[in-house]
């Protein structure tokens, strides 16, 4: 069985931004330039921790071939699927009514 790691989304970005606020103004500007790399570093660091802890608990997985949603393979698959949807006319630009909260 293959282990998968969700690498995209707000949970990664918020923590990387929060960590950059603890640094000096000079390193904050360089953190902005390397934001994506910092997000990847965080994902890999915590994936390694999860893997180590799971192995210690005796989870049986194909740990050497874990799946990461940040992989090029994943991203190209998504873009290929969106291209196909666009070519078949399944995508549209519009406005939908969303239910609002009542106060």
Secondary structure by P-SEA (a helix, b strand, c coil): cbbbbbcccaaaaaaaaaaaaaccaaaaaaaaaaaaaaaaaaaaaaaaaaaaaaaaaccccccccccccccaaaaaaaaaaaaaaaaaccbbbbbbbbbbbcc
